[in-house]
């Protein structure tokens, strides 16, 4: 298992930026896929950006060109830099870590609210 703790959410204006951080309790090099999902009120949880241990990155179409996922293996941290924020980005953002056949862990979530 791995414990994940998110931070960095908050309130931003449309067009603004926020950076989310996710701290993992184990080496992220031992995690097959780590990244970010979000859930808006009344909607299903959706993928935002994920990165594999080999470095492959996938972004949701809605955030491509605006959001950037990155990681610091030395600190066991994963980040989500969010630029050009839109009200539609308002959601609870969750960090997720998958170890194939071993674990699928979620953080507690951090609220991001974008005002127009």
Order of alpha helices (4+ residues) and beta strands (2+ residues): beta-beta-beta-beta-beta-beta-beta-beta-beta-beta-beta
